[in-house]
């Protein structure tokens, strides 16, 4: 079995869980942050929605230098708009994930910023750590933001206090 065949079901579950979380983000709370050093909801939610595009870069390029990249954060308009951004990026990333040959997982992948190394390791570790774990981390933050704003927190890996999934 190919490595990507093992990773695709996990990718699909994480994108579904991320979509469910983004669907509940309140558009009228863009300035909300639980702490002065926390990212405001209006930056965090679009960041989560755009992360699949970062996964695509990891799967299709040998490196990324943030200083040379042309990333433009999407504006925070609505939950539906964030879901659309997520789904567009996820579709492209899923296609690349399905197509990547096993030997490409061992290729080196680098992430730098103004000549300083942020990540330098195998494409497999970049995909897992820099993309998939990254999206899970920020999605969990969104769950806290939802709770603090009295929004329903979705069930992700089992029931939540708001969503029992029939348990």
C-alpha positions as CSV (number, residue, x, y, z in Angstrom):
1,X,0.0,0.0,0.0
2,X,1.2,3.5,-0.9
3,X,2.0,5.9,1.9
4,X,-0.5,8.5,0.6
5,X,-3.2,5.8,0.6
6,X,-2.6,5.5,4.4
7,X,-2.6,9.3,4.8
8,X,-5.7,10.2,2.7
9,X,-8.3,8.9,5.2
10,X,-6.7,10.9,8.0
11,X,-6.6,14.0,5.8
12,X,-10.3,13.6,5.0
13,X,-11.2,13.4,8.7
14,X,-9.1,16.4,9.6
15,X,-10.5,18.5,6.8
16,X,-14.1,17.5,7.8
17,X,-13.4,18.4,11.5
18,X,-11.9,21.7,10.5
19,X,-14.8,22.5,8.2
20,X,-17.2,21.7,11.1
21,X,-15.3,24.0,13.4
22,X,-15.1,26.9,10.9
23,X,-18.8,26.6,10.2
24,X,-19.4,27.8,13.8
25,X,-17.1,30.8,13.8
26,X,-19.1,33.9,14.6
27,X,-18.4,36.7,12.1
28,X,-19.3,39.4,14.6
29,X,-16.4,38.5,17.0
30,X,-13.4,39.2,14.7
31,X,-11.7,41.3,17.3
32,X,-12.1,38.7,20.1
33,X,-8.9,37.3,21.6
34,X,-8.7,35.5,25.0
35,X,-5.5,37.2,25.9
36,X,-3.5,40.2,24.7
37,X,-0.8,37.9,23.2
38,X,-3.4,35.7,21.5
39,X,-4.3,36.0,17.8
40,X,-7.7,37.7,17.3
41,X,-10.4,35.4,16.0
42,X,-10.5,37.5,12.7
43,X,-6.9,36.4,12.0
44,X,-6.9,32.9,13.5
45,X,-10.0,31.6,11.6
46,X,-8.7,32.7,8.2
47,X,-5.3,31.2,9.0
48,X,-6.9,27.9,9.7
49,X,-8.9,28.1,6.5
50,X,-5.8,28.8,4.4
51,X,-3.6,26.1,6.0
52,X,-4.4,23.5,3.3
53,X,-2.7,25.7,0.8
54,X,0.5,25.4,2.9
55,X,0.1,21.6,2.8
56,X,0.0,21.9,-1.0
57,X,3.2,23.8,-1.0
58,X,4.9,21.1,1.1
59,X,3.7,18.4,-1.2
60,X,4.7,20.1,-4.5
61,X,7.8,22.2,-3.8
62,X,11.3,21.5,-2.2
63,X,11.2,24.6,0.0
64,X,9.5,27.8,1.0
65,X,11.1,31.1,2.0
66,X,8.5,33.2,3.7
67,X,10.5,36.3,2.9
68,X,10.0,35.6,-0.9
69,X,6.5,34.2,-0.7
70,X,3.5,36.1,-1.7
71,X,1.0,35.1,0.9
72,X,-2.0,37.3,1.4
73,X,-4.3,36.5,4.3
74,X,-7.9,36.2,3.3
75,X,-10.2,38.7,4.9
76,X,-12.6,37.5,7.6
77,X,-16.1,37.9,6.1
78,X,-18.2,34.9,7.2
79,X,-18.0,31.3,8.3
80,X,-19.3,30.3,4.8
81,X,-16.5,32.3,3.2
82,X,-13.9,30.6,5.4
83,X,-15.3,27.1,4.6
84,X,-15.1,27.9,0.9
85,X,-11.4,28.9,1.3
86,X,-10.7,25.7,3.2
87,X,-12.5,23.4,0.8
88,X,-10.7,24.9,-2.3
89,X,-7.3,24.5,-0.7
90,X,-8.2,21.0,0.7
91,X,-9.3,19.8,-2.8
92,X,-6.0,20.8,-4.3
93,X,-4.0,19.4,-1.4
94,X,-5.9,16.1,-1.5
95,X,-5.2,15.8,-5.2
96,X,-1.5,16.3,-4.6
97,X,-1.5,14.0,-1.7
98,X,-3.1,11.2,-3.8
99,X,-0.5,11.7,-6.5
100,X,2.7,11.9,-4.5
101,X,5.0,8.9,-5.1
102,X,6.4,7.1,-2.0
103,X,10.0,8.0,-2.7
104,X,9.1,11.8,-2.6
105,X,8.2,11.5,1.1
106,X,12.0,11.1,1.9
107,X,12.9,14.3,-0.1
108,X,14.3,17.1,2.0
109,X,11.9,20.1,2.5
110,X,12.9,23.4,3.9
111,X,11.1,26.4,5.4
112,X,13.1,29.6,5.9
113,X,12.5,33.2,6.8
114,X,15.1,35.8,5.8
115,X,17.8,33.1,5.7
116,X,16.9,31.6,9.0
117,X,15.8,28.0,9.1
118,X,12.4,27.3,10.6
119,X,12.2,23.6,9.4
120,X,14.7,21.4,7.6
121,X,13.7,17.7,7.3
122,X,11.9,15.1,5.3
123,X,8.8,16.1,3.3
124,X,6.9,13.5,5.4
125,X,7.8,15.3,8.6
126,X,7.0,18.7,7.0
127,X,3.6,17.4,6.0
128,X,2.9,16.0,9.4
129,X,4.4,18.7,11.7
130,X,4.2,21.9,9.7
131,X,0.8,21.2,8.0
132,X,-1.4,18.6,9.7
133,X,-0.3,19.0,13.3
134,X,-0.4,22.8,12.7
135,X,-4.0,22.8,11.5
136,X,-5.1,20.5,14.4
137,X,-3.3,22.9,16.9
138,X,-5.0,26.0,15.6
139,X,-8.4,24.2,15.2
140,X,-8.2,23.4,18.9
141,X,-7.5,27.1,19.6
142,X,-10.7,27.9,17.7
143,X,-12.6,25.5,19.9
144,X,-11.5,27.5,23.0
145,X,-12.5,30.7,21.2
146,X,-15.9,29.2,20.4
147,X,-16.5,28.1,24.0
148,X,-15.5,31.5,25.4
149,X,-18.0,33.1,23.0
150,X,-20.9,30.8,24.0
151,X,-20.8,29.1,20.6
152,X,-21.3,25.3,20.3
153,X,-18.0,23.4,20.2
154,X,-18.2,20.6,17.7
155,X,-17.4,17.0,18.5
156,X,-14.0,16.3,16.9
157,X,-12.5,13.0,18.2
158,X,-15.6,12.1,20.3
159,X,-18.5,14.0,21.9
160,X,-18.2,17.5,23.2
161,X,-20.4,19.2,25.8
162,X,-22.4,20.7,22.9
163,X,-22.3,18.0,20.3
164,X,-22.7,14.3,21.4
165,X,-22.8,12.7,17.9
166,X,-25.6,10.5,19.2
167,X,-23.7,9.1,22.2
